[in-house]
């Protein structure tokens, strides 16, 4: 799939997507917009600044109000000293959020809250997040900042968790606000198995999807199991993906298979969207709404850019202000020019703190191995893989559905040893080993509760799967 040249407009704001009034003049040069944020919000939009210096000035203007408002929360009221600036403030951690559960971070009256959310973590207290109605306009506006915008003619399949996590609800509401038709295909719902997902993609002529990168590859196998050909989904024009790092090779493979652009998103439940791809495939951080910094745990230093743990300060947060919140994601952030001319820093997400393993004295992360797996020729049909990091070697398994498994294994082993510098053992496993065929073909939904059964019916499964 070829990415468009620099004639693609910058991401549409929510007002543009719905045909609403713009607050500025006509669009300027390619990649710039002169419209404002959500109507009447006073929030910035791409094109409101023309240089990194102007962007930094806007950030500086918002730091003092953010600090002032944060004092309304019990947590920061105790932490902030009189006259203390952001540069003198320590990090806010996930542990702080857990200890503040549920409302010790709250900075507005409880009656102003519109929604409450929690992260998907499973240890100890959850990390809570809550938003006012005004903040939902900001969430939606940031979500629709896309090189392939959402509009009234689109049908968006949301295949991200709903529940207490923000991402599914945010995409749902933002797309509706943009006039699109939304298909709520929650990936954690028993009512939407993979067989139903591919049917919906086909029958509803879905144009956009919102999922993890891994989901989009499972759909390929599910479509094959259901008898769909590679060209059965011509309406699909973009796949929005988030929730896990994606290598450039896996991105290209997904684009080749689906014949649609992959648009990578980055965000978190506590704050919402943090960045997305420009027309040139480089992810930009929404630094006009959220101030990013880089923390080096070895030195304890915090710098405006570089490689390290991402620390964020939302500049317009109401319900739950966060000051120097350490996401614990390892990123590379740079204020550097890009042909899109958005004048926003670029960000590469390298992984989560603590992820990765040492093999033969070298530290390896999942994305490094993934890049080599998906560099294998597409003819091998490899979609699924797994690896185990042993002290002295990397053990890798790949599903090779057709002939050529020996060649695929030998090619991958040579790439791993040459590029990663570790010993490895690569083997092929039968199709359906890593993603079971019954998972792809499953059609049963969660059953509704029943009390009365007929002769021969199994009354042990009244509420669980049949």
C-alpha positions in Angstrom: 0.0 0.0 0.0 1.6 3.3 -1.1 1.3 6.3 1.2 -0.1 9.5 -0.3 2.3 12.4 -1.2 2.2 15.7 0.5 -1.1 16.7 -1.0 -3.1 15.1 1.9 -4.6 17.7 4.2 -3.9 17.7 7.9 -6.3 15.7 10.1 -9.7 17.2 10.2 -11.0 18.7 13.4 -14.4 17.5 14.8 -16.0 20.6 13.5 -14.8 20.0 9.9 -15.7 16.4 10.0 -19.3 17.2 10.9 -19.5 20.1 8.5 -19.6 22.5 11.4 -18.4 26.1 11.3 -14.7 26.8 11.3 -13.2 29.6 13.4 -10.4 30.5 11.0 -9.9 31.2 7.4 -9.4 28.7 4.6 -6.8 26.0 4.9 -3.3 27.1 4.1 -0.4 25.1 2.7 -0.7 21.3 2.5 -0.5 19.8 6.0 -1.8 22.9 7.8 -5.2 23.9 9.0 -6.3 27.3 10.2 -9.5 26.2 12.0 -9.8 26.1 15.7 -10.5 23.2 18.1 -14.0 22.0 19.0 -16.5 24.8 18.4 -16.4 27.3 21.3 -13.7 25.3 23.2 -10.8 27.6 22.7 -8.6 24.6 22.2 -5.7 24.8 19.7 -5.7 23.1 16.3 -3.0 22.1 13.9 -2.0 25.2 11.9 -2.5 27.7 14.8 1.3 27.9 15.2 4.0 27.9 12.5 7.2 26.9 14.3 8.4 24.9 17.3 9.2 28.1 19.1 5.5 29.1 18.8 4.4 25.7 20.0 6.7 25.9 23.1 5.4 29.4 23.8 1.8 28.0 23.8 2.9 25.2 26.1 4.5 27.6 28.5 1.3 29.7 28.6 -0.7 26.7 29.8 1.7 25.4 32.5 0.8 28.0 35.1 -3.0 27.5 34.7 -2.5 23.7 34.8 -0.5 24.0 38.1 -3.1 26.3 39.6 -6.0 24.0 38.7 -4.2 20.9 40.0 -4.3 22.4 43.5 -8.1 21.7 43.5 -7.3 18.0 43.8 -6.5 16.6 47.2 -3.5 14.7 45.9 -1.8 17.8 44.4 -3.0 20.1 47.1 -0.7 18.2 49.5 2.1 17.8 47.0 2.5 21.3 45.6 4.4 23.9 47.6 3.5 27.6 47.3 5.2 29.1 44.2 6.5 25.7 43.0 6.9 25.4 39.3 6.7 22.3 37.1 10.5 22.1 36.8 10.7 21.6 40.6 8.0 19.0 40.8 8.7 15.3 41.1 7.1 12.6 39.0 3.5 11.4 39.4 3.5 7.6 39.2 1.0 4.9 38.5 1.4 3.9 42.1 0.2 7.4 43.0 -3.0 6.9 41.0 -3.6 3.5 42.5 -3.2 4.9 46.0 -5.5 7.8 45.1 -8.3 5.4 44.0 -11.0 6.3 43.4 -11.3 10.1 43.7 -8.3 11.6 45.5 -7.2 13.1 42.1 -10.5 14.7 41.5 -10.3 18.5 40.9 -13.9 19.4 40.1 -17.2 18.8 41.9 -18.4 15.2 41.6 -21.5 16.3 39.8 -19.5 17.6 36.9 -18.2 14.2 36.0 -19.4 12.7 32.7 -17.6 9.3 32.8 -15.4 7.2 35.0 -12.8 4.7 33.6 -10.1 2.4 34.8 -7.0 1.0 33.2 -7.0 -2.7 32.1 -4.3 -3.5 34.8 -5.1 -6.5 37.0 -2.8 -6.0 40.1 -3.9 -4.1 43.2 -6.1 -1.0 43.0 -6.8 0.1 39.4 -5.6 3.4 37.9 -8.7 5.5 37.7 -9.5 8.1 35.1 -12.5 10.5 34.9 -13.6 13.2 32.5 -16.1 16.1 32.3 -18.4 16.6 29.4 -16.1 19.4 28.1 -13.2 17.1 28.2 -15.1 14.7 26.0 -15.1 17.3 23.2 -11.3 17.5 23.5 -11.0 13.6 23.5 -13.1 13.4 20.3 -11.2 16.2 18.6 -7.9 14.6 19.2 -9.2 11.2 18.1 -10.3 12.5 14.7 -7.0 14.1 14.0 -6.2 11.6 11.2 -4.6 11.6 7.8 -7.6 9.4 6.7 -10.4 11.4 8.4 -13.7 10.0 9.6 -16.8 11.4 7.9 -20.6 10.8 7.4 -20.0 8.3 4.6 -17.9 6.0 6.8 -18.7 2.9 8.7 -16.3 2.4 11.6 -15.9 -1.0 13.3 -14.7 -0.5 16.9 -12.9 -3.7 17.8 -11.3 -2.3 21.0 -12.5 -3.0 24.5 -15.4 -1.0 25.9 -16.0 -1.9 29.5 -14.2 0.5 31.8 -11.4 1.2 29.3 -11.6 4.6 27.6 -10.6 3.6 24.0 -13.7 2.0 22.7 -16.1 4.6 24.1 -13.9 7.4 22.8 -13.8 6.1 19.3 -17.5 5.3 19.3 -18.5 8.8 20.4 -15.9 10.6 18.2 -17.1 8.8 15.1 -20.7 9.5 15.8 -19.9 13.1 16.4 -18.2 13.1 13.0 -21.4 11.7 11.4 -20.1 8.1 10.8 -22.0 4.9 11.4 -20.5 3.0 14.3 -20.4 -0.8 14.7 -19.7 -1.6 18.3 -17.7 -4.8 17.9 -16.1 -4.9 21.4 -13.2 -7.4 21.3 -14.0 -8.7 24.8 -17.6 -9.5 24.1 -18.8 -13.1 23.6 -21.5 -11.7 21.4 -18.9 -10.7 18.7 -16.8 -13.8 17.8 -14.3 -13.5 14.9 -16.7 -15.2 12.5 -19.1 -12.3 13.1 -16.4 -9.7 12.8 -15.5 -10.8 9.2 -19.2 -11.0 8.3 -19.7 -7.4 9.5 -16.6 -6.2 7.7 -18.0 -7.7 4.5 -21.7 -7.2 4.6 -21.7 -3.7 6.1 -18.9 -2.6 3.8 -16.9 -1.3 6.7 -14.6 1.5 5.6 -12.6 2.1 8.8 -11.6 -0.1 11.8 -10.2 0.6 15.3 -8.3 -2.3 16.8 -4.9 -3.6 17.9 -2.6 -4.5 15.1 -2.8 -8.2 16.2 -6.6 -8.1 15.7 -6.3 -7.1 12.1 -4.1 -10.2 11.3 -6.5 -12.5 13.1 -9.3 -11.2 10.9 -7.2 -12.4 7.9 -7.2 -15.9 9.2 -10.9 -15.7 10.2 -11.8 -14.4 6.7 -10.0 -17.3 5.1 -11.8 -19.8 7.4 -15.1 -18.2 6.4 -14.4 -18.6 2.7 -13.7 -14.9 1.9 -11.2 -14.2 -0.8 -8.4 -11.5 -0.4 -10.5 -9.0 -2.5 -13.7 -9.4 -0.5 -13.4 -6.2 1.4 -13.0 -3.4 -1.2 -14.7 -0.7 0.9 -12.0 -0.8 3.6 -9.7 2.2 3.3 -7.9 2.5 6.6 -7.2 0.5 9.8 -6.6 2.6 12.9 -4.5 0.6 15.3 -3.2 1.1 18.8 -2.6 -0.8 22.1 0.7 -2.3 21.2 3.9 -1.3 19.3 4.0 -2.2 15.7 7.1 -2.7 13.6 7.3 -1.1 10.1 7.4 -4.6 8.5 4.2 -5.7 10.2 2.5 -2.4 9.2 3.5 -3.0 5.6 2.3 -6.6 5.7 -1.1 -5.6 7.1 -1.4 -2.8 4.4 -0.5 -5.3 1.6 -3.1 -7.9 2.8 -6.0 -5.5 3.3 -5.2 -3.0 0.6 -5.7 -0.1 3.1 -3.5 2.3 5.0 -2.6 1.5 8.6 -2.8 4.5 10.8 -1.0 4.1 14.1 -2.5 5.8 17.2 -1.0 6.3 20.6 -2.7 7.1 23.9 -3.7 6.0 27.4 -6.9 5.7 29.4 -5.8 8.4 31.9 -5.4 11.1 29.2 -6.8 9.9 25.9 -5.1 10.3 22.5 -1.5 11.3 22.6 -0.5 11.0 18.9 -1.1 9.7 15.4 0.5 9.2 12.0 1.0 12.1 9.6 0.7 11.5 5.8 4.3 10.4 5.7 3.8 7.6 8.2 5.6 9.4 11.1 3.8 9.5 14.4 3.5 13.0 15.9 2.8 13.8 19.5 -0.2 16.1 20.3 2.1 18.5 22.2 -0.3 21.4 21.8 -2.7 19.6 24.2 -0.2 17.5 26.3 3.3 18.5 27.3 5.8 15.7 26.8 9.1 15.2 28.6 11.7 12.4 28.7 12.8 10.9 32.0 16.1 9.0 32.3 15.8 6.7 35.4 19.6 6.2 35.5 20.4 9.9 35.9 17.1 11.1 37.2 17.1 13.9 34.6 14.1 15.2 32.8 14.6 16.7 29.3 12.3 18.1 26.6 13.3 15.4 24.1 15.4 12.3 23.6 15.0 8.6 24.4 13.6 7.4 27.8 10.4 7.1 29.8 7.6 9.3 28.6 6.4 11.9 31.2 3.3 13.9 30.3 1.5 16.9 31.7 -2.0 17.5 30.1 -2.4 21.2 29.5 -6.3 21.3 29.5 -7.3 18.5 31.9 -10.2 19.4 34.2 -11.5 16.4 36.2 -8.2 14.8 36.8 -5.1 17.0 36.4 -1.8 15.2 36.0 1.6 16.8 36.5 4.7 15.1 35.2 2.8 11.7 35.0 5.2 8.9 34.2 3.5 6.6 31.7 6.5 4.2 31.9 6.5 3.8 28.2 9.9 4.0 26.6 9.8 6.3 23.6 12.0 8.4 21.4 10.7 12.0 21.1 12.2 14.6 18.8 11.3 18.2 17.9 12.4 17.8 14.3 11.0 19.0 10.9 8.8 16.7 8.9 7.4 17.1 5.4 3.9 17.3 6.8 4.9 20.6 8.4 2.6 20.1 11.4 5.3 21.5 13.7 4.7 18.8 16.3 7.3 16.5 17.8 7.7 13.0 16.4 7.5 10.0 18.7 8.5 6.4 18.4 7.0 4.0 21.0 9.7 1.5 21.8 7.9 -0.5 24.5 6.8 -0.6 28.1 9.2 -0.3 31.1 10.3 -3.7 32.2 9.5 -5.4 28.9 12.1 -7.4 27.0 14.5 -10.1 28.0 18.3 -10.7 27.9 19.5 -13.4 25.5 23.2 -14.2 25.2 24.0 -10.9 26.9 21.8 -8.8 24.5 18.5 -7.2 25.5 15.7 -8.0 23.1 12.2 -6.6 22.8 9.2 -8.0 21.0 9.3 -5.4 18.2 12.8 -6.3 17.2 11.9 -9.9 16.6 8.5 -8.9 15.0 10.3 -6.8 12.4 12.3 -9.8 11.2 9.3 -12.1 11.2 7.4 -9.9 8.9 10.3 -9.3 6.6 9.8 -12.9 5.5 8.4 -12.9 1.9 4.6 -12.6 1.9 4.4 -15.9 -0.1 5.2 -17.8 3.1 1.9 -16.6 4.6 3.3 -16.2 8.1 0.9 -14.2 10.2 1.4 -15.6 13.7 4.6 -16.3 15.7 5.8 -16.7 19.3 9.2 -16.7 20.9 10.8 -17.7 24.2 13.9 -16.0 25.5 16.3 -18.5 27.0 19.5 -17.4 28.6 21.7 -18.3 25.6 19.3 -18.5 22.7 16.0 -17.4 21.3 13.4 -20.1 20.5 10.9 -19.1 17.8 7.9 -20.8 16.3 6.0 -19.6 13.2 2.9 -20.8 11.5 3.6 -21.5 7.9 0.3 -22.4 6.2 1.7 -23.5 2.9 4.9 -25.1 1.5 8.3 -23.7 2.1 8.4 -24.0 5.9 12.0 -25.1 5.9 13.0 -22.1 3.7 11.0 -19.7 6.0 12.6 -21.0 9.1 16.2 -20.9 7.7 15.7 -17.3 6.4 14.3 -16.1 9.8 17.1 -17.8 11.7 19.7 -16.2 9.6 18.2 -12.8 10.0 17.9 -13.1 13.8 21.5 -14.2 14.2 22.8 -11.6 11.8 20.8 -8.6 12.9 20.1 -9.3 16.6 23.4 -11.1 17.3 21.9 -14.0 19.2 21.8 -17.7 18.7 18.3 -19.0 17.8 16.2 -22.0 16.9 13.3 -21.5 14.5 10.7 -24.1 13.8 7.4 -24.2 11.9 4.2 -25.3 13.5 1.0 -26.4 11.8 -1.6 -23.9 10.9 -4.1 -23.4 13.7 -1.4 -24.0 16.5 -0.9 -20.4 17.6 -4.4 -19.2 16.7 -6.8 -22.2 17.0 -9.2 -22.8 14.1 -12.1 -23.2 16.5 -11.5 -19.6 17.7 -11.8 -18.3 14.2 -14.9 -20.3 13.3 -16.8 -20.0 16.6 -20.3 -18.7 16.1 -21.9 -19.1 19.6 -22.7 -16.1 21.6 -23.1 -15.7 25.4 -26.5 -17.2 26.3 -29.2 -15.2 28.0 -30.2 -16.5 31.4 -32.9 -19.1 31.3 -35.0 -20.9 34.0 -37.3 -23.2 32.0 -35.8 -25.9 29.7 -37.3 -28.5 27.4 -36.6 -32.3 27.3 -32.9 -33.1 26.5 -31.7 -29.4 26.8 -28.6 -28.8 28.9 -29.7 -26.8 31.8 -26.1 -26.6 33.2 -25.3 -23.9 30.6 -28.0 -21.3 31.2 -25.7 -18.3 31.5 -22.4 -19.5 30.0 -21.6 -20.5 26.4 -23.5 -23.3 25.0 
